[in-house]
Amino acid sequence: MRRNIDKMSEREMRVKLKELSKFDTPDARHAINNPQHIADLIEHIGLTQEELAKRLGVDPRSIRRYRARGAPYPVQYCLEQLARY
């Protein structure tokens, strides 16, 4: 599997998630409005887009949009929480 240079490594993702875990309650001030961050979280979670959409209660097309354009903070927070476990 080819690794995209722009994507976070596993170690970088763990460090980022540890940093974000300081925020146990949602707080939009900690939003990272970056599509690459959302894509990294989705990849780290390891579910298909359809499985992830079902867990989040959204249409699979929404997951594709989040990867391309970023996600609203409530979705970002849910993805971060899923990625932690």
PyMOL Python script that loads the backbone (N, CA, C, O; Angstrom):
from pymol import cmd

cmd.read_pdbstr("""\
ATOM      1  N   MET A   1       0.844  -1.185   0.000  1.00  0.00           N
ATOM      2  CA  MET A   1       0.000   0.000   0.000  1.00  0.00           C
ATOM      3  C   MET A   1       0.887   1.246   0.000  1.00  0.00           C
ATOM      4  O   MET A   1       1.797   1.371   0.819  1.00  0.00           O
ATOM      5  N   ARG A   2       0.616   2.145  -0.907  1.00  0.00           N
ATOM      6  CA  ARG A   2       1.398   3.380  -0.972  1.00  0.00           C
ATOM      7  C   ARG A   2       0.947   4.332   0.110  1.00  0.00           C
ATOM      8  O   ARG A   2      -0.245   4.463   0.387  1.00  0.00           O
ATOM      9  N   ARG A   3       1.900   4.985   0.710  1.00  0.00           N
ATOM     10  CA  ARG A   3       1.596   5.935   1.783  1.00  0.00           C
ATOM     11  C   ARG A   3       1.662   7.346   1.225  1.00  0.00           C
ATOM     12  O   ARG A   3       2.673   7.741   0.644  1.00  0.00           O
ATOM     13  N   ASN A   4       0.617   8.089   1.396  1.00  0.00           N
ATOM     14  CA  ASN A   4       0.583   9.473   0.967  1.00  0.00           C
ATOM     15  C   ASN A   4       1.380  10.312   1.961  1.00  0.00           C
ATOM     16  O   ASN A   4       1.177  10.207   3.170  1.00  0.00           O
ATOM     17  N   ILE A   5       2.279  11.137   1.456  1.00  0.00           N
ATOM     18  CA  ILE A   5       3.144  11.936   2.326  1.00  0.00           C
ATOM     19  C   ILE A   5       2.317  12.898   3.182  1.00  0.00           C
ATOM     20  O   ILE A   5       2.707  13.211   4.307  1.00  0.00           O
ATOM     21  N   ASP A   6       1.184  13.368   2.663  1.00  0.00           N
ATOM     22  CA  ASP A   6       0.357  14.335   3.389  1.00  0.00           C
ATOM     23  C   ASP A   6      -0.395  13.711   4.558  1.00  0.00           C
ATOM     24  O   ASP A   6      -0.843  14.429   5.452  1.00  0.00           O
ATOM     25  N   LYS A   7      -0.541  12.403   4.569  1.00  0.00           N
ATOM     26  CA  LYS A   7      -1.306  11.760   5.629  1.00  0.00           C
ATOM     27  C   LYS A   7      -0.456  11.614   6.877  1.00  0.00           C
ATOM     28  O   LYS A   7       0.766  11.481   6.805  1.00  0.00           O
ATOM     29  N   MET A   8      -1.124  11.641   8.024  1.00  0.00           N
ATOM     30  CA  MET A   8      -0.419  11.478   9.295  1.00  0.00           C
ATOM     31  C   MET A   8       0.007  10.034   9.478  1.00  0.00           C
ATOM     32  O   MET A   8      -0.700   9.113   9.069  1.00  0.00           O
ATOM     33  N   SER A   9       1.155   9.840  10.087  1.00  0.00           N
ATOM     34  CA  SER A   9       1.573   8.491  10.435  1.00  0.00           C
ATOM     35  C   SER A   9       0.751   8.026  11.637  1.00  0.00           C
ATOM     36  O   SER A   9       0.094   8.834  12.294  1.00  0.00           O
ATOM     37  N   GLU A  10       0.788   6.737  11.921  1.00  0.00           N
ATOM     38  CA  GLU A  10       0.068   6.193  13.088  1.00  0.00           C
ATOM     39  C   GLU A  10       0.513   6.906  14.352  1.00  0.00           C
ATOM     40  O   GLU A  10      -0.314   7.283  15.183  1.00  0.00           O
ATOM     41  N   ARG A  11       1.810   7.089  14.498  1.00  0.00           N
ATOM     42  CA  ARG A  11       2.348   7.742  15.702  1.00  0.00           C
ATOM     43  C   ARG A  11       1.850   9.183  15.811  1.00  0.00           C
ATOM     44  O   ARG A  11       1.441   9.626  16.884  1.00  0.00           O
ATOM     45  N   GLU A  12       1.887   9.907  14.695  1.00  0.00           N
ATOM     46  CA  GLU A  12       1.414  11.286  14.700  1.00  0.00           C
ATOM     47  C   GLU A  12      -0.069  11.351  15.060  1.00  0.00           C
ATOM     48  O   GLU A  12      -0.497  12.250  15.785  1.00  0.00           O
ATOM     49  N   MET A  13      -0.850  10.400  14.554  1.00  0.00           N
ATOM     50  CA  MET A  13      -2.279  10.369  14.858  1.00  0.00           C
ATOM     51  C   MET A  13      -2.501  10.108  16.340  1.00  0.00           C
ATOM     52  O   MET A  13      -3.341  10.753  16.967  1.00  0.00           O
ATOM     53  N   ARG A  14      -1.747   9.158  16.906  1.00  0.00           N
ATOM     54  CA  ARG A  14      -1.901   8.866  18.348  1.00  0.00           C
ATOM     55  C   ARG A  14      -1.560  10.092  19.190  1.00  0.00           C
ATOM     56  O   ARG A  14      -2.247  10.389  20.167  1.00  0.00           O
ATOM     57  N   VAL A  15      -0.500  10.801  18.809  1.00  0.00           N
ATOM     58  CA  VAL A  15      -0.110  12.014  19.545  1.00  0.00           C
ATOM     59  C   VAL A  15      -1.211  13.062  19.428  1.00  0.00           C
ATOM     60  O   VAL A  15      -1.572  13.701  20.416  1.00  0.00           O
ATOM     61  N   LYS A  16      -1.744  13.237  18.217  1.00  0.00           N
ATOM     62  CA  LYS A  16      -2.804  14.230  18.005  1.00  0.00           C
ATOM     63  C   LYS A  16      -4.055  13.866  18.800  1.00  0.00           C
ATOM     64  O   LYS A  16      -4.674  14.736  19.412  1.00  0.00           O
ATOM     65  N   LEU A  17      -4.430  12.594  18.796  1.00  0.00           N
ATOM     66  CA  LEU A  17      -5.612  12.163  19.544  1.00  0.00           C
ATOM     67  C   LEU A  17      -5.405  12.316  21.038  1.00  0.00           C
ATOM     68  O   LEU A  17      -6.337  12.661  21.764  1.00  0.00           O
ATOM     69  N   LYS A  18      -4.179  12.060  21.507  1.00  0.00           N
ATOM     70  CA  LYS A  18      -3.892  12.245  22.929  1.00  0.00           C
ATOM     71  C   LYS A  18      -4.040  13.720  23.301  1.00  0.00           C
ATOM     72  O   LYS A  18      -4.585  14.058  24.351  1.00  0.00           O
ATOM     73  N   GLU A  19      -3.550  14.582  22.428  1.00  0.00           N
ATOM     74  CA  GLU A  19      -3.673  16.017  22.658  1.00  0.00           C
ATOM     75  C   GLU A  19      -5.146  16.436  22.677  1.00  0.00           C
ATOM     76  O   GLU A  19      -5.560  17.232  23.519  1.00  0.00           O
ATOM     77  N   LEU A  20      -5.929  15.895  21.746  1.00  0.00           N
ATOM     78  CA  LEU A  20      -7.343  16.238  21.677  1.00  0.00           C
ATOM     79  C   LEU A  20      -8.145  15.623  22.824  1.00  0.00           C
ATOM     80  O   LEU A  20      -9.214  16.125  23.172  1.00  0.00           O
ATOM     81  N   SER A  21      -7.636  14.541  23.412  1.00  0.00           N
ATOM     82  CA  SER A  21      -8.377  13.874  24.478  1.00  0.00           C
ATOM     83  C   SER A  21      -8.428  14.713  25.751  1.00  0.00           C
ATOM     84  O   SER A  21      -9.178  14.391  26.673  1.00  0.00           O
ATOM     85  N   LYS A  22      -7.649  15.770  25.811  1.00  0.00           N
ATOM     86  CA  LYS A  22      -7.724  16.673  26.957  1.00  0.00           C
ATOM     87  C   LYS A  22      -9.111  17.312  27.034  1.00  0.00           C
ATOM     88  O   LYS A  22      -9.550  17.761  28.093  1.00  0.00           O
ATOM     89  N   PHE A  23      -9.781  17.340  25.896  1.00  0.00           N
ATOM     90  CA  PHE A  23     -11.083  17.973  25.807  1.00  0.00           C
ATOM     91  C   PHE A  23     -12.160  16.894  25.838  1.00  0.00           C
ATOM     92  O   PHE A  23     -12.598  16.427  24.787  1.00  0.00           O
ATOM     93  N   ASP A  24     -12.587  16.497  27.027  1.00  0.00           N
ATOM     94  CA  ASP A  24     -13.566  15.423  27.163  1.00  0.00           C
ATOM     95  C   ASP A  24     -14.979  15.849  26.802  1.00  0.00           C
ATOM     96  O   ASP A  24     -15.831  15.005  26.527  1.00  0.00           O
ATOM     97  N   THR A  25     -15.230  17.127  26.800  1.00  0.00           N
ATOM     98  CA  THR A  25     -16.552  17.601  26.403  1.00  0.00           C
ATOM     99  C   THR A  25     -16.405  18.413  25.123  1.00  0.00           C
ATOM    100  O   THR A  25     -15.390  19.081  24.921  1.00  0.00           O
ATOM    101  N   PRO A  26     -17.402  18.357  24.269  1.00  0.00           N
ATOM    102  CA  PRO A  26     -17.312  19.105  23.007  1.00  0.00           C
ATOM    103  C   PRO A  26     -17.151  20.600  23.253  1.00  0.00           C
ATOM    104  O   PRO A  26     -17.832  21.180  24.099  1.00  0.00           O
ATOM    105  N   ASP A  27     -16.262  21.201  22.518  1.00  0.00           N
ATOM    106  CA  ASP A  27     -16.037  22.636  22.606  1.00  0.00           C
ATOM    107  C   ASP A  27     -15.585  23.104  21.229  1.00  0.00           C
ATOM    108  O   ASP A  27     -14.468  22.803  20.807  1.00  0.00           O
ATOM    109  N   ALA A  28     -16.431  23.828  20.534  1.00  0.00           N
ATOM    110  CA  ALA A  28     -16.161  24.232  19.161  1.00  0.00           C
ATOM    111  C   ALA A  28     -14.928  25.113  19.033  1.00  0.00           C
ATOM    112  O   ALA A  28     -14.434  25.317  17.924  1.00  0.00           O
ATOM    113  N   ARG A  29     -14.422  25.637  20.134  1.00  0.00           N
ATOM    114  CA  ARG A  29     -13.187  26.422  20.055  1.00  0.00           C
ATOM    115  C   ARG A  29     -12.004  25.552  19.653  1.00  0.00           C
ATOM    116  O   ARG A  29     -10.970  26.066  19.226  1.00  0.00           O
ATOM    117  N   HIS A  30     -12.150  24.230  19.787  1.00  0.00           N
ATOM    118  CA  HIS A  30     -11.063  23.313  19.454  1.00  0.00           C
ATOM    119  C   HIS A  30     -11.254  22.681  18.075  1.00  0.00           C
ATOM    120  O   HIS A  30     -10.616  21.680  17.749  1.00  0.00           O
ATOM    121  N   ALA A  31     -12.125  23.266  17.281  1.00  0.00           N
ATOM    122  CA  ALA A  31     -12.400  22.727  15.945  1.00  0.00           C
ATOM    123  C   ALA A  31     -11.174  22.880  15.055  1.00  0.00           C
ATOM    124  O   ALA A  31     -10.476  23.894  15.096  1.00  0.00           O
ATOM    125  N   ILE A  32     -10.931  21.863  14.259  1.00  0.00           N
ATOM    126  CA  ILE A  32      -9.856  21.896  13.268  1.00  0.00           C
ATOM    127  C   ILE A  32     -10.545  21.812  11.918  1.00  0.00           C
ATOM    128  O   ILE A  32     -10.890  20.723  11.458  1.00  0.00           O
ATOM    129  N   ASN A  33     -10.743  22.940  11.292  1.00  0.00           N
ATOM    130  CA  ASN A  33     -11.481  22.990  10.027  1.00  0.00           C
ATOM    131  C   ASN A  33     -10.534  22.672   8.875  1.00  0.00           C
ATOM    132  O   ASN A  33     -10.165  23.544   8.088  1.00  0.00           O
ATOM    133  N   ASN A  34     -10.150  21.390   8.799  1.00  0.00           N
ATOM    134  CA  ASN A  34      -9.194  20.951   7.800  1.00  0.00           C
ATOM    135  C   ASN A  34      -9.650  19.598   7.253  1.00  0.00           C
ATOM    136  O   ASN A  34      -9.724  18.625   8.004  1.00  0.00           O
ATOM    137  N   PRO A  35      -9.956  19.524   5.961  1.00  0.00           N
ATOM    138  CA  PRO A  35     -10.408  18.252   5.395  1.00  0.00           C
ATOM    139  C   PRO A  35      -9.403  17.109   5.593  1.00  0.00           C
ATOM    140  O   PRO A  35      -9.806  15.957   5.756  1.00  0.00           O
ATOM    141  N   GLN A  36      -8.105  17.418   5.582  1.00  0.00           N
ATOM    142  CA  GLN A  36      -7.104  16.358   5.761  1.00  0.00           C
ATOM    143  C   GLN A  36      -7.193  15.761   7.163  1.00  0.00           C
ATOM    144  O   GLN A  36      -7.004  14.556   7.332  1.00  0.00           O
ATOM    145  N   HIS A  37      -7.476  16.580   8.161  1.00  0.00           N
ATOM    146  CA  HIS A  37      -7.644  16.078   9.530  1.00  0.00           C
ATOM    147  C   HIS A  37      -8.824  15.111   9.585  1.00  0.00           C
ATOM    148  O   HIS A  37      -8.735  14.050  10.205  1.00  0.00           O
ATOM    149  N   ILE A  38      -9.915  15.476   8.943  1.00  0.00           N
ATOM    150  CA  ILE A  38     -11.100  14.609   8.911  1.00  0.00           C
ATOM    151  C   ILE A  38     -10.768  13.304   8.177  1.00  0.00           C
ATOM    152  O   ILE A  38     -11.126  12.223   8.644  1.00  0.00           O
ATOM    153  N   ALA A  39     -10.093  13.402   7.042  1.00  0.00           N
ATOM    154  CA  ALA A  39      -9.717  12.203   6.282  1.00  0.00           C
ATOM    155  C   ALA A  39      -8.805  11.297   7.105  1.00  0.00           C
ATOM    156  O   ALA A  39      -8.956  10.076   7.080  1.00  0.00           O
ATOM    157  N   ASP A  40      -7.862  11.890   7.833  1.00  0.00           N
ATOM    158  CA  ASP A  40      -6.959  11.102   8.686  1.00  0.00           C
ATOM    159  C   ASP A  40      -7.736  10.387   9.787  1.00  0.00           C
ATOM    160  O   ASP A  40      -7.474   9.220  10.078  1.00  0.00           O
ATOM    161  N   LEU A  41      -8.689  11.085  10.398  1.00  0.00           N
ATOM    162  CA  LEU A  41      -9.499  10.462  11.442  1.00  0.00           C
ATOM    163  C   LEU A  41     -10.294   9.285  10.877  1.00  0.00           C
ATOM    164  O   LEU A  41     -10.333   8.210  11.476  1.00  0.00           O
ATOM    165  N   ILE A  42     -10.924   9.492   9.727  1.00  0.00           N
ATOM    166  CA  ILE A  42     -11.729   8.442   9.113  1.00  0.00           C
ATOM    167  C   ILE A  42     -10.854   7.228   8.802  1.00  0.00           C
ATOM    168  O   ILE A  42     -11.245   6.090   9.064  1.00  0.00           O
ATOM    169  N   GLU A  43      -9.687   7.475   8.249  1.00  0.00           N
ATOM    170  CA  GLU A  43      -8.788   6.365   7.932  1.00  0.00           C
ATOM    171  C   GLU A  43      -8.325   5.650   9.208  1.00  0.00           C
ATOM    172  O   GLU A  43      -8.228   4.423   9.233  1.00  0.00           O
ATOM    173  N   HIS A  44      -8.044   6.409  10.254  1.00  0.00           N
ATOM    174  CA  HIS A  44      -7.587   5.834  11.527  1.00  0.00           C
ATOM    175  C   HIS A  44      -8.672   4.960  12.163  1.00  0.00           C
ATOM    176  O   HIS A  44      -8.361   3.942  12.782  1.00  0.00           O
ATOM    177  N   ILE A  45      -9.919   5.344  12.018  1.00  0.00           N
ATOM    178  CA  ILE A  45     -11.023   4.576  12.592  1.00  0.00           C
ATOM    179  C   ILE A  45     -11.093   3.193  11.953  1.00  0.00           C
ATOM    180  O   ILE A  45     -11.396   2.212  12.632  1.00  0.00           O
ATOM    181  N   GLY A  46     -10.816   3.109  10.663  1.00  0.00           N
ATOM    182  CA  GLY A  46     -10.726   1.816  10.003  1.00  0.00           C
ATOM    183  C   GLY A  46     -12.039   1.198   9.551  1.00  0.00           C
ATOM    184  O   GLY A  46     -12.075   0.014   9.215  1.00  0.00           O
ATOM    185  N   LEU A  47     -13.103   1.963   9.535  1.00  0.00           N
ATOM    186  CA  LEU A  47     -14.386   1.461   9.038  1.00  0.00           C
ATOM    187  C   LEU A  47     -14.561   1.896   7.587  1.00  0.00           C
ATOM    188  O   LEU A  47     -13.940   2.860   7.142  1.00  0.00           O
ATOM    189  N   THR A  48     -15.405   1.183   6.859  1.00  0.00           N
ATOM    190  CA  THR A  48     -15.738   1.649   5.515  1.00  0.00           C
ATOM    191  C   THR A  48     -16.594   2.909   5.643  1.00  0.00           C
ATOM    192  O   THR A  48     -17.135   3.201   6.709  1.00  0.00           O
ATOM    193  N   GLN A  49     -16.704   3.636   4.558  1.00  0.00           N
ATOM    194  CA  GLN A  49     -17.518   4.850   4.595  1.00  0.00           C
ATOM    195  C   GLN A  49     -18.966   4.520   4.919  1.00  0.00           C
ATOM    196  O   GLN A  49     -19.639   5.280   5.615  1.00  0.00           O
ATOM    197  N   GLU A  50     -19.447   3.390   4.418  1.00  0.00           N
ATOM    198  CA  GLU A  50     -20.827   2.998   4.687  1.00  0.00           C
ATOM    199  C   GLU A  50     -21.019   2.650   6.163  1.00  0.00           C
ATOM    200  O   GLU A  50     -22.017   3.043   6.766  1.00  0.00           O
ATOM    201  N   GLU A  51     -20.071   1.915   6.746  1.00  0.00           N
ATOM    202  CA  GLU A  51     -20.157   1.554   8.169  1.00  0.00           C
ATOM    203  C   GLU A  51     -20.088   2.800   9.046  1.00  0.00           C
ATOM    204  O   GLU A  51     -20.839   2.939  10.011  1.00  0.00           O
ATOM    205  N   LEU A  52     -19.180   3.697   8.697  1.00  0.00           N
ATOM    206  CA  LEU A  52     -19.031   4.926   9.472  1.00  0.00           C
ATOM    207  C   LEU A  52     -20.287   5.786   9.363  1.00  0.00           C
ATOM    208  O   LEU A  52     -20.745   6.352  10.355  1.00  0.00           O
ATOM    209  N   ALA A  53     -20.839   5.883   8.163  1.00  0.00           N
ATOM    210  CA  ALA A  53     -22.071   6.664   7.970  1.00  0.00           C
ATOM    211  C   ALA A  53     -23.196   6.105   8.833  1.00  0.00           C
ATOM    212  O   ALA A  53     -23.962   6.857   9.434  1.00  0.00           O
ATOM    213  N   LYS A  54     -23.288   4.789   8.887  1.00  0.00           N
ATOM    214  CA  LYS A  54     -24.335   4.164   9.699  1.00  0.00           C
ATOM    215  C   LYS A  54     -24.139   4.495  11.179  1.00  0.00           C
ATOM    216  O   LYS A  54     -25.104   4.796  11.882  1.00  0.00           O
ATOM    217  N   ARG A  55     -22.895   4.442  11.650  1.00  0.00           N
ATOM    218  CA  ARG A  55     -22.628   4.764  13.063  1.00  0.00           C
ATOM    219  C   ARG A  55     -22.942   6.217  13.391  1.00  0.00           C
ATOM    220  O   ARG A  55     -23.419   6.526  14.483  1.00  0.00           O
ATOM    221  N   LEU A  56     -22.669   7.109  12.435  1.00  0.00           N
ATOM    222  CA  LEU A  56     -22.911   8.535  12.665  1.00  0.00           C
ATOM    223  C   LEU A  56     -24.347   8.941  12.348  1.00  0.00           C
ATOM    224  O   LEU A  56     -24.778  10.040  12.696  1.00  0.00           O
ATOM    225  N   GLY A  57     -25.086   8.051  11.687  1.00  0.00           N
ATOM    226  CA  GLY A  57     -26.469   8.370  11.335  1.00  0.00           C
ATOM    227  C   GLY A  57     -26.587   9.349  10.186  1.00  0.00           C
ATOM    228  O   GLY A  57     -27.506  10.167  10.141  1.00  0.00           O
ATOM    229  N   VAL A  58     -25.637   9.256   9.248  1.00  0.00           N
ATOM    230  CA  VAL A  58     -25.669  10.142   8.077  1.00  0.00           C
ATOM    231  C   VAL A  58     -25.611   9.293   6.818  1.00  0.00           C
ATOM    232  O   VAL A  58     -25.366   8.089   6.884  1.00  0.00           O
ATOM    233  N   ASP A  59     -25.834   9.913   5.690  1.00  0.00           N
ATOM    234  CA  ASP A  59     -25.750   9.255   4.395  1.00  0.00           C
ATOM    235  C   ASP A  59     -24.271   9.041   4.042  1.00  0.00           C
ATOM    236  O   ASP A  59     -23.444   9.890   4.372  1.00  0.00           O
ATOM    237  N   PRO A  60     -23.922   7.945   3.391  1.00  0.00           N
ATOM    238  CA  PRO A  60     -22.516   7.726   3.004  1.00  0.00           C
ATOM    239  C   PRO A  60     -21.943   8.856   2.144  1.00  0.00           C
ATOM    240  O   PRO A  60     -20.738   9.110   2.175  1.00  0.00           O
ATOM    241  N   ARG A  61     -22.797   9.530   1.384  1.00  0.00           N
ATOM    242  CA  ARG A  61     -22.302  10.675   0.595  1.00  0.00           C
ATOM    243  C   ARG A  61     -21.770  11.772   1.503  1.00  0.00           C
ATOM    244  O   ARG A  61     -20.851  12.498   1.125  1.00  0.00           O
ATOM    245  N   SER A  62     -22.339  11.898   2.697  1.00  0.00           N
ATOM    246  CA  SER A  62     -21.865  12.901   3.647  1.00  0.00           C
ATOM    247  C   SER A  62     -20.425  12.612   4.056  1.00  0.00           C
ATOM    248  O   SER A  62     -19.622  13.533   4.204  1.00  0.00           O
ATOM    249  N   ILE A  63     -20.100  11.339   4.239  1.00  0.00           N
ATOM    250  CA  ILE A  63     -18.731  10.979   4.613  1.00  0.00           C
ATOM    251  C   ILE A  63     -17.776  11.407   3.513  1.00  0.00           C
ATOM    252  O   ILE A  63     -16.703  11.933   3.806  1.00  0.00           O
ATOM    253  N   ARG A  64     -18.135  11.197   2.270  1.00  0.00           N
ATOM    254  CA  ARG A  64     -17.286  11.635   1.156  1.00  0.00           C
ATOM    255  C   ARG A  64     -17.125  13.155   1.144  1.00  0.00           C
ATOM    256  O   ARG A  64     -16.041  13.673   0.874  1.00  0.00           O
ATOM    257  N   ARG A  65     -18.215  13.860   1.438  1.00  0.00           N
ATOM    258  CA  ARG A  65     -18.127  15.330   1.501  1.00  0.00           C
ATOM    259  C   ARG A  65     -17.224  15.770   2.650  1.00  0.00           C
ATOM    260  O   ARG A  65     -16.422  16.690   2.493  1.00  0.00           O
ATOM    261  N   TYR A  66     -17.350  15.118   3.799  1.00  0.00           N
ATOM    262  CA  TYR A  66     -16.502  15.479   4.944  1.00  0.00           C
ATOM    263  C   TYR A  66     -15.034  15.292   4.609  1.00  0.00           C
ATOM    264  O   TYR A  66     -14.200  16.117   4.981  1.00  0.00           O
ATOM    265  N   ARG A  67     -14.712  14.209   3.905  1.00  0.00           N
ATOM    266  CA  ARG A  67     -13.322  13.955   3.518  1.00  0.00           C
ATOM    267  C   ARG A  67     -12.807  15.030   2.579  1.00  0.00           C
ATOM    268  O   ARG A  67     -11.640  15.417   2.646  1.00  0.00           O
ATOM    269  N   ALA A  68     -13.685  15.516   1.697  1.00  0.00           N
ATOM    270  CA  ALA A  68     -13.272  16.485   0.680  1.00  0.00           C
ATOM    271  C   ALA A  68     -13.287  17.924   1.176  1.00  0.00           C
ATOM    272  O   ALA A  68     -12.430  18.722   0.795  1.00  0.00           O
ATOM    273  N   ARG A  69     -14.266  18.264   2.033  1.00  0.00           N
ATOM    274  CA  ARG A  69     -14.456  19.676   2.402  1.00  0.00           C
ATOM    275  C   ARG A  69     -14.369  19.960   3.895  1.00  0.00           C
ATOM    276  O   ARG A  69     -14.485  21.111   4.316  1.00  0.00           O
ATOM    277  N   GLY A  70     -14.169  18.926   4.693  1.00  0.00           N
ATOM    278  CA  GLY A  70     -14.186  19.128   6.141  1.00  0.00           C
ATOM    279  C   GLY A  70     -15.568  18.826   6.686  1.00  0.00           C
ATOM    280  O   GLY A  70     -16.518  18.611   5.933  1.00  0.00           O
ATOM    281  N   ALA A  71     -15.663  18.813   7.989  1.00  0.00           N
ATOM    282  CA  ALA A  71     -16.923  18.438   8.637  1.00  0.00           C
ATOM    283  C   ALA A  71     -17.290  19.469   9.692  1.00  0.00           C
ATOM    284  O   ALA A  71     -16.413  20.144  10.230  1.00  0.00           O
ATOM    285  N   PRO A  72     -18.577  19.598   9.992  1.00  0.00           N
ATOM    286  CA  PRO A  72     -18.972  20.475  11.092  1.00  0.00           C
ATOM    287  C   PRO A  72     -18.382  19.946  12.403  1.00  0.00           C
ATOM    288  O   PRO A  72     -18.103  18.754  12.530  1.00  0.00           O
ATOM    289  N   TYR A  73     -18.200  20.829  13.358  1.00  0.00           N
ATOM    290  CA  TYR A  73     -17.530  20.429  14.589  1.00  0.00           C
ATOM    291  C   TYR A  73     -18.189  19.242  15.300  1.00  0.00           C
ATOM    292  O   TYR A  73     -17.463  18.370  15.778  1.00  0.00           O
ATOM    293  N   PRO A  74     -19.519  19.156  15.399  1.00  0.00           N
ATOM    294  CA  PRO A  74     -20.093  17.984  16.074  1.00  0.00           C
ATOM    295  C   PRO A  74     -19.672  16.661  15.428  1.00  0.00           C
ATOM    296  O   PRO A  74     -19.451  15.671  16.125  1.00  0.00           O
ATOM    297  N   VAL A  75     -19.561  16.645  14.105  1.00  0.00           N
ATOM    298  CA  VAL A  75     -19.114  15.429  13.411  1.00  0.00           C
ATOM    299  C   VAL A  75     -17.641  15.195  13.701  1.00  0.00           C
ATOM    300  O   VAL A  75     -17.230  14.064  13.963  1.00  0.00           O
ATOM    301  N   GLN A  76     -16.841  16.259  13.657  1.00  0.00           N
ATOM    302  CA  GLN A  76     -15.413  16.130  13.968  1.00  0.00           C
ATOM    303  C   GLN A  76     -15.223  15.533  15.356  1.00  0.00           C
ATOM    304  O   GLN A  76     -14.401  14.635  15.543  1.00  0.00           O
ATOM    305  N   TYR A  77     -15.974  16.024  16.315  1.00  0.00           N
ATOM    306  CA  TYR A  77     -15.854  15.526  17.692  1.00  0.00           C
ATOM    307  C   TYR A  77     -16.207  14.038  17.760  1.00  0.00           C
ATOM    308  O   TYR A  77     -15.511  13.262  18.415  1.00  0.00           O
ATOM    309  N   CYS A  78     -17.280  13.646  17.088  1.00  0.00           N
ATOM    310  CA  CYS A  78     -17.664  12.223  17.072  1.00  0.00           C
ATOM    311  C   CYS A  78     -16.566  11.382  16.450  1.00  0.00           C
ATOM    312  O   CYS A  78     -16.255  10.305  16.958  1.00  0.00           O
ATOM    313  N   LEU A  79     -15.979  11.844  15.374  1.00  0.00           N
ATOM    314  CA  LEU A  79     -14.892  11.103  14.725  1.00  0.00           C
ATOM    315  C   LEU A  79     -13.686  10.979  15.651  1.00  0.00           C
ATOM    316  O   LEU A  79     -13.058   9.923  15.728  1.00  0.00           O
ATOM    317  N   GLU A  80     -13.372  12.052  16.342  1.00  0.00           N
ATOM    318  CA  GLU A  80     -12.247  12.004  17.291  1.00  0.00           C
ATOM    319  C   GLU A  80     -12.511  10.996  18.407  1.00  0.00           C
ATOM    320  O   GLU A  80     -11.608  10.271  18.825  1.00  0.00           O
ATOM    321  N   GLN A  81     -13.742  10.958  18.880  1.00  0.00           N
ATOM    322  CA  GLN A  81     -14.063  10.007  19.940  1.00  0.00           C
ATOM    323  C   GLN A  81     -14.001   8.565  19.428  1.00  0.00           C
ATOM    324  O   GLN A  81     -13.513   7.682  20.134  1.00  0.00           O
ATOM    325  N   LEU A  82     -14.489   8.319  18.215  1.00  0.00           N
ATOM    326  CA  LEU A  82     -14.403   6.989  17.633  1.00  0.00           C
ATOM    327  C   LEU A  82     -12.937   6.584  17.413  1.00  0.00           C
ATOM    328  O   LEU A  82     -12.567   5.427  17.616  1.00  0.00           O
ATOM    329  N   ALA A  83     -12.127   7.538  17.003  1.00  0.00           N
ATOM    330  CA  ALA A  83     -10.716   7.249  16.731  1.00  0.00           C
ATOM    331  C   ALA A  83      -9.941   6.937  18.003  1.00  0.00           C
ATOM    332  O   ALA A  83      -8.928   6.239  17.956  1.00  0.00           O
ATOM    333  N   ARG A  84     -10.398   7.437  19.114  1.00  0.00           N
ATOM    334  CA  ARG A  84      -9.695   7.188  20.389  1.00  0.00           C
ATOM    335  C   ARG A  84      -9.798   5.748  20.827  1.00  0.00           C
ATOM    336  O   ARG A  84      -8.939   5.265  21.565  1.00  0.00           O
ATOM    337  N   TYR A  85     -10.830   5.050  20.389  1.00  0.00           N
ATOM    338  CA  TYR A  85     -11.068   3.681  20.892  1.00  0.00           C
ATOM    339  C   TYR A  85     -10.964   2.631  19.840  1.00  0.00           C
ATOM    340  O   TYR A  85     -11.141   1.447  20.130  1.00  0.00           O
TER     341      TYR A  85
END
""", "prot")
cmd.dss("prot")
cmd.show_as("cartoon", "prot")
cmd.util.cbc("prot")
cmd.orient("prot")
